[in-house]
Amino acid sequence: MSQVTVKSPDGAVAEVEPRAAAADALTALGARRGQVVAARVDGVTVDLDRPVPDGAVVEPVAADTDEGRAIIRHSTAHVMAQAVTDLWPDAKFAIGPPVADGFYYDFDVERPFTPDDLERIEERMREIVDEDQAFRRREVEPEQAREEFAEQPYKRELIEQAAAGGGARGDETADIDPSGETISIYDNVRPDGSRWPDLCRGPHVPTTRWIPAFALQRVAGAYWRGDESRPMLQRIYGTAWESRKALKAYLQRLEEARKRDHRKLGRELDLVSFPEELGPGLEVWHPKGARVRQLMEDYARSRHDAAGYEPVFTPHVGRGELWETSGHLDFYADSMYPAMTFEDEGASYYAKPMNCPFHVLVFRSRTRSYRELPLRLFELGTVYRYERSGTIHGLMRSRGLTQDDSHLFCTPEQISDEIGGVIDFTRRLYRDFGLGEPTRVGLSTRPEKAATVGTDEGWDHAEASLRAALDASGLPYEVDEGEGAFYGPKIDMHVTDAIGREWQLTTIQLDFNLPERFDLTYAGPDGTEHRPIMIHRAVFGSLGRFFGVLTEHFAGAFPTWLAPVQAVVVPIADRHHDYAHSVGAALRGRGQRVEVDTSDDTMGAKIRKHQLAKVPFQLIVGDEEAQAGTVAVRPRRGEQRKDVALEAFADEVDALVEAMGADEQAG
């Protein structure tokens, strides 16, 4: 057979031998090698040894891309599973996908893994990497797969699912060809020619030596398939990167993240705590943390008032009929607290998991006209969600949370303007709180199977309106086709913190469902009833989670406008106490948050204490300051200044408060 032609996305053309591997095609096309771990052939990512068809478009998948790292991590997960079964031959292994910044694998073993076990596993993994074992793909019939994994019950379950045509669960299951007749297996080929097999859809790096850097991190319990009625497995987490330098940088980021953990800082800075007596996922706010939260709430109320939102208040519980109408008892019951039943009423009440049905009732309380729309309702509403204990993480994921929850009711023609207004609102809020512009924005469109709510025309118009609003904002965005909810398309907005972590904070969700369920209508200009469009949005997301993100972003050193204590007056000696108190009173009279430290500690101890408390300013006062009516300003960052007039300092603080997000940078 004559040679076949391959192409690159930029139009380059080359000829290769028939059934040439993707790696050879990349070489012929002049693609860079070394850090290429896979190839994309006609848009499908494959192993480098996969033959390419005539006319294929072939491009490299670099190790230092998200896709490349996922391939390295998935390959490392296989190496870890091989190491575990080498050390514990009776171990049953389940699934091992790549995840954000790493990978995991689940095992069923007689006893939990210990830290010493992780060291043994990692040592064996390094031996496997040094052996340069090849990853080899093969496809077998389901019956052969059952025989090969006869002693592995979790793999057999995956095989049965795949053979029944239900194999499309990401990296959790084996892959089946379009006819549904074969299952793919990857073998790690040992130096003696023996093989360690695993079900996998691939692709993988060519050999284990292509795994440059990895580390095992921790062990956790995980129910098989996330089902509490299924066996509890041991999940080993690890990370892998394209180079030792990248791994080192990641581990340094992890260490920095540990230092910034809002739970740790919440305790050290006396902001918030999580008493065991309350139960998992519930917290108490201490005065300093509550002050920051109060400033956030005041900001939210002021901004919403200025943007034309109407305040509402709703109860913390509602009767079961409400949640049946809204659909929460059908679709969300597992995340709701159990019912409270009262025999004298014959009714059950539920703690609210969401505020939206209550806002719907406000809209439905009387006949509405198109002249009243858009109607924007706003509430700092506390909701309760029974998150699984294994998913709880301080304020980031809790069982009681307060949202800056708003619901906008509008006509179809108003969607684009309303979405644009929410985007502008969100961008300013991020800037004011020192987070900068959104770093990633996603538009999720109509899912293929779930569009049972709303009309085709309504969906098309809604998606077009969201696109128009995003286009007008000038923000770059990605389109996640088919990832919208069954009841409407949505926009997600992310920010990146001071150490490079991405946080999803704001969701703007269109909803065709609740207006139908509650039969919401308004009188249109034609005199007939029309169905309003409902928009859900919480810009903070939840106040607690946003507070946690800010705490970690600033490492607890909140900007001056948001700091619970803006300045501490530190008298040098007892005879300066009266002047220190007068300084504190004068600044409090300007609306500033000031404390006076008249403790018996030494000056050095006081200064260090307030440095550790991350107070923006310490005002040192002694004989000279008392006589001149000045202060010596010791800022959290920067050089100390003497002979600063008290009014000048107060003006400086006011200017920083006015500047808000343009103030100090995150640490």
ChimeraX attribute file (.defattr): number of C-alpha atoms within 10 A of each C-alpha:
attribute: neighborCount
match mode: 1-to-1
recipient: residues
	/A:1	5
	/A:2	8
	/A:3	13
	/A:4	18
	/A:5	18
	/A:6	24
	/A:7	22
	/A:8	20
	/A:9	10
	/A:10	8
	/A:11	9
	/A:12	12
	/A:13	16
	/A:14	17
	/A:15	17
	/A:16	20
	/A:17	15
	/A:18	15
	/A:19	16
	/A:20	18
	/A:21	18
	/A:22	26
	/A:23	24
	/A:24	19
	/A:25	32
	/A:26	23
	/A:27	14
	/A:28	16
	/A:29	20
	/A:30	13
	/A:31	15
	/A:32	12
	/A:33	13
	/A:34	8
	/A:35	15
	/A:36	21
	/A:37	28
	/A:38	27
	/A:39	26
	/A:40	17
	/A:41	24
	/A:42	16
	/A:43	11
	/A:44	10
	/A:45	20
	/A:46	21
	/A:47	24
	/A:48	25
	/A:49	19
	/A:50	19
	/A:51	17
	/A:52	26
	/A:53	18
	/A:54	17
	/A:55	14
	/A:56	18
	/A:57	22
	/A:58	25
	/A:59	25
	/A:60	24
	/A:61	24
	/A:62	20
	/A:63	24
	/A:64	17
	/A:65	12
	/A:66	13
	/A:67	15
	/A:68	23
	/A:69	24
	/A:70	24
	/A:71	27
	/A:72	31
	/A:73	31
	/A:74	28
	/A:75	27
	/A:76	34
	/A:77	27
	/A:78	29
	/A:79	24
	/A:80	26
	/A:81	26
	/A:82	22
	/A:83	21
	/A:84	25
	/A:85	16
	/A:86	15
	/A:87	14
	/A:88	13
	/A:89	11
	/A:90	14
	/A:91	17
	/A:92	20
	/A:93	22
	/A:94	26
	/A:95	24
	/A:96	26
	/A:97	22
	/A:98	23
	/A:99	15
	/A:100	10
	/A:101	15
	/A:102	23
	/A:103	24
	/A:104	25
	/A:105	24
	/A:106	26
	/A:107	25
	/A:108	19
	/A:109	17
	/A:110	11
	/A:111	7
	/A:112	14
	/A:113	16
	/A:114	11
	/A:115	12
	/A:116	9
	/A:117	13
	/A:118	18
	/A:119	13
	/A:120	14
	/A:121	23
	/A:122	20
	/A:123	12
	/A:124	19
	/A:125	25
	/A:126	18
	/A:127	14
	/A:128	20
	/A:129	18
	/A:130	14
	/A:131	15
	/A:132	18
	/A:133	22
	/A:134	21
	/A:135	25
	/A:136	19
	/A:137	21
	/A:138	13
	/A:139	17
	/A:140	14
	/A:141	14
	/A:142	21
	/A:143	13
	/A:144	13
	/A:145	21
	/A:146	19
	/A:147	11
	/A:148	14
	/A:149	16
	/A:150	12
	/A:151	13
	/A:152	17
	/A:153	14
	/A:154	18
	/A:155	24
	/A:156	20
	/A:157	14
	/A:158	22
	/A:159	25
	/A:160	17
	/A:161	16
	/A:162	23
	/A:163	20
	/A:164	13
	/A:165	16
	/A:166	16
	/A:167	21
	/A:168	14
	/A:169	12
	/A:170	10
	/A:171	18
	/A:172	18
	/A:173	25
	/A:174	27
	/A:175	27
	/A:176	25
	/A:177	12
	/A:178	8
	/A:179	7
	/A:180	16
	/A:181	15
	/A:182	21
	/A:183	25
	/A:184	21
	/A:185	20
	/A:186	22
	/A:187	19
	/A:188	24
	/A:189	19
	/A:190	15
	/A:191	12
	/A:192	6
	/A:193	9
	/A:194	10
	/A:195	16
	/A:196	18
	/A:197	19
	/A:198	23
	/A:199	27
	/A:200	25
	/A:201	21
	/A:202	20
	/A:203	23
	/A:204	29
	/A:205	27
	/A:206	19
	/A:207	19
	/A:208	26
	/A:209	16
	/A:210	23
	/A:211	26
	/A:212	18
	/A:213	20
	/A:214	22
	/A:215	18
	/A:216	19
	/A:217	13
	/A:218	14
	/A:219	19
	/A:220	14
	/A:221	14
	/A:222	19
	/A:223	15
	/A:224	19
	/A:225	14
	/A:226	10
	/A:227	10
	/A:228	11
	/A:229	9
	/A:230	11
	/A:231	13
	/A:232	19
	/A:233	21
	/A:234	23
	/A:235	22
	/A:236	23
	/A:237	21
	/A:238	23
	/A:239	25
	/A:240	28
	/A:241	26
	/A:242	22
	/A:243	16
	/A:244	13
	/A:245	12
	/A:246	15
	/A:247	19
	/A:248	14
	/A:249	13
	/A:250	16
	/A:251	14
	/A:252	12
	/A:253	15
	/A:254	13
	/A:255	12
	/A:256	14
	/A:257	16
	/A:258	14
	/A:259	14
	/A:260	21
	/A:261	19
	/A:262	29
	/A:263	22
	/A:264	17
	/A:265	21
	/A:266	23
	/A:267	13
	/A:268	14
	/A:269	18
	/A:270	15
	/A:271	23
	/A:272	23
	/A:273	21
	/A:274	18
	/A:275	12
	/A:276	10
	/A:277	7
	/A:278	10
	/A:279	11
	/A:280	19
	/A:281	24
	/A:282	20
	/A:283	20
	/A:284	13
	/A:285	17
	/A:286	15
	/A:287	13
	/A:288	17
	/A:289	20
	/A:290	15
	/A:291	18
	/A:292	20
	/A:293	20
	/A:294	15
	/A:295	16
	/A:296	19
	/A:297	16
	/A:298	12
	/A:299	14
	/A:300	19
	/A:301	19
	/A:302	12
	/A:303	15
	/A:304	20
	/A:305	13
	/A:306	9
	/A:307	13
	/A:308	13
	/A:309	20
	/A:310	14
	/A:311	14
	/A:312	14
	/A:313	14
	/A:314	17
	/A:315	12
	/A:316	17
	/A:317	16
	/A:318	17
	/A:319	16
	/A:320	19
	/A:321	14
	/A:322	17
	/A:323	20
	/A:324	13
	/A:325	14
	/A:326	21
	/A:327	16
	/A:328	19
	/A:329	17
	/A:330	11
	/A:331	10
	/A:332	12
	/A:333	15
	/A:334	14
	/A:335	16
	/A:336	20
	/A:337	17
	/A:338	13
	/A:339	15
	/A:340	14
	/A:341	14
	/A:342	10
	/A:343	8
	/A:344	6
	/A:345	7
	/A:346	7
	/A:347	13
	/A:348	15
	/A:349	19
	/A:350	21
	/A:351	20
	/A:352	24
	/A:353	23
	/A:354	20
	/A:355	22
	/A:356	19
	/A:357	22
	/A:358	20
	/A:359	22
	/A:360	21
	/A:361	14
	/A:362	14
	/A:363	21
	/A:364	16
	/A:365	9
	/A:366	9
	/A:367	10
	/A:368	18
	/A:369	15
	/A:370	19
	/A:371	11
	/A:372	12
	/A:373	15
	/A:374	20
	/A:375	19
	/A:376	22
	/A:377	21
	/A:378	25
	/A:379	23
	/A:380	22
	/A:381	21
	/A:382	21
	/A:383	20
	/A:384	21
	/A:385	21
	/A:386	18
	/A:387	18
	/A:388	15
	/A:389	12
	/A:390	10
	/A:391	11
	/A:392	16
	/A:393	15
	/A:394	23
	/A:395	25
	/A:396	19
	/A:397	18
	/A:398	23
	/A:399	24
	/A:400	18
	/A:401	24
	/A:402	18
	/A:403	24
	/A:404	21
	/A:405	22
	/A:406	26
	/A:407	25
	/A:408	24
	/A:409	28
	/A:410	21
	/A:411	18
	/A:412	15
	/A:413	12
	/A:414	14
	/A:415	26
	/A:416	21
	/A:417	16
	/A:418	21
	/A:419	24
	/A:420	20
	/A:421	14
	/A:422	20
	/A:423	22
	/A:424	13
	/A:425	15
	/A:426	22
	/A:427	18
	/A:428	17
	/A:429	20
	/A:430	18
	/A:431	15
	/A:432	18
	/A:433	19
	/A:434	22
	/A:435	23
	/A:436	17
	/A:437	17
	/A:438	24
	/A:439	17
	/A:440	17
	/A:441	20
	/A:442	19
	/A:443	23
	/A:444	22
	/A:445	23
	/A:446	23
	/A:447	18
	/A:448	12
	/A:449	8
	/A:450	13
	/A:451	17
	/A:452	13
	/A:453	17
	/A:454	16
	/A:455	11
	/A:456	12
	/A:457	9
	/A:458	15
	/A:459	20
	/A:460	13
	/A:461	16
	/A:462	25
	/A:463	22
	/A:464	14
	/A:465	21
	/A:466	26
	/A:467	19
	/A:468	16
	/A:469	22
	/A:470	21
	/A:471	13
	/A:472	12
	/A:473	14
	/A:474	8
	/A:475	15
	/A:476	12
	/A:477	18
	/A:478	12
	/A:479	13
	/A:480	15
	/A:481	14
	/A:482	16
	/A:483	17
	/A:484	21
	/A:485	17
	/A:486	20
	/A:487	20
	/A:488	27
	/A:489	25
	/A:490	25
	/A:491	25
	/A:492	18
	/A:493	22
	/A:494	17
	/A:495	21
	/A:496	18
	/A:497	19
	/A:498	16
	/A:499	16
	/A:500	10
	/A:501	12
	/A:502	14
	/A:503	16
	/A:504	15
	/A:505	20
	/A:506	22
	/A:507	20
	/A:508	22
	/A:509	24
	/A:510	26
	/A:511	23
	/A:512	25
	/A:513	19
	/A:514	19
	/A:515	21
	/A:516	16
	/A:517	13
	/A:518	15
	/A:519	12
	/A:520	21
	/A:521	20
	/A:522	24
	/A:523	17
	/A:524	16
	/A:525	11
	/A:526	8
	/A:527	10
	/A:528	9
	/A:529	15
	/A:530	16
	/A:531	18
	/A:532	25
	/A:533	26
	/A:534	27
	/A:535	23
	/A:536	17
	/A:537	24
	/A:538	22
	/A:539	24
	/A:540	22
	/A:541	18
	/A:542	26
	/A:543	23
	/A:544	22
	/A:545	22
	/A:546	21
	/A:547	19
	/A:548	21
	/A:549	24
	/A:550	21
	/A:551	21
	/A:552	28
	/A:553	26
	/A:554	20
	/A:555	20
	/A:556	26
	/A:557	24
	/A:558	26
	/A:559	24
	/A:560	24
	/A:561	26
	/A:562	19
	/A:563	20
	/A:564	24
	/A:565	21
	/A:566	20
	/A:567	26
	/A:568	24
	/A:569	25
	/A:570	26
	/A:571	26
	/A:572	18
	/A:573	14
	/A:574	12
	/A:575	12
	/A:576	17
	/A:577	20
	/A:578	13
	/A:579	19
	/A:580	28
	/A:581	18
	/A:582	14
	/A:583	24
	/A:584	21
	/A:585	16
	/A:586	16
	/A:587	21
	/A:588	14
	/A:589	10
	/A:590	14
	/A:591	11
	/A:592	19
	/A:593	18
	/A:594	22
	/A:595	20
	/A:596	19
	/A:597	18
	/A:598	18
	/A:599	11
	/A:600	10
	/A:601	11
	/A:602	11
	/A:603	15
	/A:604	8
	/A:605	11
	/A:606	20
	/A:607	19
	/A:608	12
	/A:609	13
	/A:610	18
	/A:611	18
	/A:612	14
	/A:613	17
	/A:614	22
	/A:615	23
	/A:616	24
	/A:617	23
	/A:618	25
	/A:619	27
	/A:620	22
	/A:621	26
	/A:622	20
	/A:623	14
	/A:624	13
	/A:625	21
	/A:626	19
	/A:627	10
	/A:628	12
	/A:629	16
	/A:630	22
	/A:631	27
	/A:632	23
	/A:633	22
	/A:634	20
	/A:635	17
	/A:636	18
	/A:637	11
	/A:638	7
	/A:639	9
	/A:640	14
	/A:641	13
	/A:642	16
	/A:643	14
	/A:644	16
	/A:645	16
	/A:646	20
	/A:647	15
	/A:648	12
	/A:649	17
	/A:650	17
	/A:651	14
	/A:652	12
	/A:653	21
	/A:654	17
	/A:655	14
	/A:656	17
	/A:657	17
	/A:658	13
	/A:659	14
	/A:660	18
	/A:661	22
	/A:662	15
	/A:663	17
	/A:664	18
	/A:665	14
	/A:666	19
	/A:667	12
